[in-house]
Amino acid sequence: VDFMAETAYMLNPEKTVLIPDIEAECPMAHMLTGEQVREAKAKYPDAAVCLYVNSLGEAKAESDILCTSGNVKKVVASIEQDTILFGPDTNLGEFVQPFTDKKIIPIPGDGHCYVHKLFHKEDIEDARKKYPGVDILIHPESNKEVQEMADYVLSTGGMLAHVRDSDEKEFVIGTEVDMITRLKSEFPDKTYYPLLEGAICGTMKLHTLEKVRDCLINEEPKVIVPKDIAEKSIAAVERMLEASK
């Protein structure tokens, strides 16, 4: 989706970055603008700004450091300030709060992934009944009550590693349903059940094989990020990479 394409361009400005469908915008990323980050910084001038990579370039440019769902604990631990403005995903901020004494203030305050918001405690309860004894893996973009009921709260990379290293043969997967497609491809000897069949990201599904083909043939649409935004954002990316070591 768009924020991924922007980030790819920032990291490789000398290369051509294409996106098959320019309408593939991440709703959560668009919940936090650069102006909103500036307003939050004015309100909390002594706070650090830590943004999820699932954010717009204009917002990243206003941040001090970025994080992923996989390295968020390390990134937050690396921040010197006692107060952190964290966005756009409120649930990811709630996920990391118990692991730090720092105060995490969500910006904009209601940012969320609409797919992971679909998961509710009833889905966990139903999965326990349908698949007794099977580990339930949930993504930290999910609601707090769902995180607390799952067996493991993991990033997508964490889910892959967990399945790879686990002796278990069955798993309930609480994230976008096509994560199961990838898991089946990499670990076909194991069985996967979606926590919710309807957990589908319509935005990602805008990209089709035909659009990828046309995009490569025509070398359009190209993704370009303004130089000033890219340079400011890269500084935050580099701080994240250093903190993740």
N, C-alpha and C positions, 0 to 999 in steps of 0.2 A: 504494500500500500504506500501512500504518498510519503509518510515520514521515513519509511525504510529507504525509498529511492533518494530522498534528500540526504539522508545520512551516508548512503553509498557515494553520492556525488561529493560530499564534504571530504570524505576520506580519500577520494580518487578524482580530484578536480581536473586532472589532465586526461581523464578517460571519458568515453561516451556512456552516459547512464540513461537507459530507456525505461519507460513504464508502459506496459501494454494497454492500460485503460486509465486515462487521466481522471476519470470519475472515481477511481478507487481511493477514496479518502477515509482515513481512520477517524471515526466519530470522536473517540476519546481524545486523540491528539488535538482535534479542533475545539475541544472544550477549554483549552488554555492558550490564550494569545500572548504575544510579547508584551502588549500593553497591560494585561492583567498581572504579569510577573513584575513589571515595573511598579505598578500600584502596590503590590504586596511588599516589595523591597522598600518602598517609601514608608510604609506602615511599620515595618520591622527592619530598620536599617542595620541592625547588628546581626541579623540572621544570615545563615548561609542558604543558598538556593540549590537544591538538589532535584533535578528533573529526571523522570523516567525517559529512556530513549524513545519511547512511544509518545513523542511530542513534536511539535512543529519546529522548524529551523528558527523561526523568529523568536520562539520561546527559549530554545536551547541557547541562543545568543545572549540571553539575559541571565543565564545560569552560571553557577560556580563549578558545578560538577554534574555529571550524568550517572545514571545507574541502569542496570538491567534487573529483571526479576531474579536472576541467578547470582548477581554480585552485590545486591542492595545492602546486605549486612556489612560486608567489608567496606563499602563506600561510606555508609553512614558512620561506621567506626572511625574512618579516616578524617572525618570533618572535625575541626577544632572548636567551632562555635557550639554553644549550648542549645541554640534554637535553629531549627531547620525548616525552611519553607519547602514543602515537598509536593510535587504534582506531576502530571495531572491526575494520576490514579489514587484515589483516596484509600481503596482497599489495600494496595501495596504499602502505603504509609502505615496503615493499621497493622499490617503483617509484621513490619520491622520494628514498630514501637516497643514491644516487649523485650527486644534484644538490645536496647540502648537506654541510657539515662537522659539523653537529649530530648528536648521537646520538639515534636514534629507537628507542624502546622500545615494542614492540607490546603493547597491552592489548585483550582478555585474553590474547593470545598465539597464539590459534588461530582468531581470527575470520575468516570467509570468506563469500563468496557461493557457494552450492552450485552455481549454474548455471555460473559462470566456472571453478569447480574441475573441471568436466567436461572442459575442454580440456587435452590432453596433447601432448607433442612429436610423437607419432605422427600426430596430426591435422594438424599443420603439415606434416610430411613427406608425408602423403597429398595435402594440398592443393597442394603444390609439383609433385607428379607429375600430378595431375588438371588443374591450371590453371597450367601453366608460364608464368612471366613476369608473372603477375597479382599485384598488391600484396595482401598480407595485413595487415588491420587488426585489432588485438587490443585489448581493454579492459584497463586496468591492474589490475582486480580478478582477472585471470588469474594463474596460477602464474608465478613468475619465469622458469623455463626456457622457457615458452611466449612470454613477453614478449621474451626475448632472441632468439628465432628468427623473430619477426614482422618485417615491414617497418616498421610504424608501431604505436606504442602510444598509443592515443587514447581520450579520454572519448567518450561518445555524441555530445556536441556537437562534439567534435573530428573525429569520423568524418564528420558531416554537412558540416562546413566543408572537410574534405579532399576528399571526393567532389565537392563543389561547385566547388572551385578546381582540381582535377586535370584534366589532359588525357586521362588514362586512361579507358577505357570499361568496364573490368571490375574487380571487387573481391571479395576473399574477406573476409567479415565475421565476426569472432570476438567475438560478444557474444550476447545473447538473440536468438533467431531473428526475432522480429517487428520488430527494428530494420530488417530488410530491407523490411518492409511500409512503414515510414516513408520509407526511402530511395527505394523505387520510386515512392512518392507524390510526393516532392519532386523527384526526378531520374529520371523514367521513361525517359530516353534511354540510361541506363546499365544494365549487367548486374551482378547480385550473386549470390554463392554463399555459403551458410552454411558456416562452418568445421566446424560440427557440427549436423546436423539436430535432434538431441535436446536442444539447449541451450534448454530451455523453462522459464520461471519459472511453476510451477504456482500460486503465490500470486497473481501478477498476473492469471492467467487466470481467477481466481475472479470477476472483474468481467465481467459480461456486459451486453449491450445492454438486456436485460429488467430487470436489477437497477439499471442506471442510470436507466431509465424510472421504475421504482417508487420509487427513491430521490428523484427529483425531484418526483414526485407527492405522496409522503407526507412529504417533508422529514425523512426518517429513513434510516439512523442518523446522528445528529449527532456531530461530533467536538469535544470540549472538553478543553482542557489546563488543569490547575490554575494559578491566577494566579502563584504563586511560581515554579513551574517555567518557565512561559512568560516571565516577566520576566528570569530568570537566563539562559535560553537566547537571548533576543533580544540580550543584550549580546554573546554569542559570535558571533551572526549578524552584528551590526553591525561587529565587528572584522574578520570575514572580508570583508565588502563593502569596507571601507576598504583592506584589504591587497590586494584584487583590482584596485584602480584602476590 
